[in-house]
Amino acid sequence: MNRSFLLSLFLFTSVFNSAQFNQQRAKIENIISKADGKVGVAVIDLQTHDTLTVNGHEHFPMQSVYKFPLAIAVLHRIDEGKLKLNQKIKIKKSDLLPNTWSLLRVKYPTGNVKLPIDEIIKFTVSQSDNNGCDILFRLLGGTTVVDKFIKKVGISGMSVVYTEEEMHKAWTAQYSNYSTPLAMGELLYKFAKGNILSKSNRDYLMEVMISTTTGTGRIKGLLPDGTIAAHKTGSSGTNEVGLTSATNDAGIVTLPDGKQFAIVVFVSDSKDEDNVRDGIIANITKIIWDGYTAH
């Protein structure tokens, strides 16, 4: 067996040696087995591309995690010179829909302001602002533009169809905005490796994601204080039968030695309480963290 073939085999195994890999997978599967609903996981080592998935090819509603690929699409347009980060966009009162999560609307309740794209991205990603999200979709020309862009950069298994406003009109719409855990993990990998954006815009979005204020009990929930995690959460409402369609987090975690891994955990169609769903994400992340730091 030649060396190149051995290397290709290695790249599709876990970052851990065989025994450690089995231990980590078994722990993750044990957590998933106790969950009410469906759980999908993808972990990718950013140094080697070694990958671990559980239900990695299943479709999960992204909810606000799709603001990450949206932001990438906007920044790519800036890299092309078609937009500028400091370019101001007119925000009308009609852009600031009520009855949706929007700190942008709280800050500018009457609208009629011109805001730089930079500020809109920060509201949309760091604070998961729904109005900011739809403003950016309109700026690019709609969800179809973002969907085509994601496929163009080599990501399959992800679909962007509806805006936040449209998702609020029908419970089932969110399921059309789906991703597999592996597809989101691969997008994180390509983004982190500089395969999509310029270094300046990649670093900019990393900082915006590090500043995320939502989902503090998810990826970062059980990690040591001060751990750097650039992440984007996604959360749905709960329907009349107590079903929560999406409790998600996806991001890049920096280890004490400076190495990084991408992690995606999607929890779908669950009747578990909020803290339990968050805990699933936190515990799976901690298992991966412990697997790395133990060595």
Buried (B, 14 or more C-beta within 10 A) or exposed (E): EEEEEEEEEEEEBBBBEEEBBEBBBEBBEEBBEEBBBBBBBBBBBBEEBBBBBBBBEBBBBBBBBBBBBBBBBBBBBBBEEEBEBEBBBEBEEEBBBEEBBBBBBEEBEEBEBEBBBBBBBBBBBBBBBBBBBBBBBEBBEEBEBBBEBBBEBEBEBBBBBBBBBBBBEEBEBBBBBBBBBBBBBBBBBBBBEEEBBEEEBBEBBBEBBBEBEBBEBBBBBBBEEEBBBBBBBBBBEEEEEEBBBBBBBBBBBBBEEEBBBBBBBBBBBBEBEEEBBBBBBBBBBBBBBEBBEEE
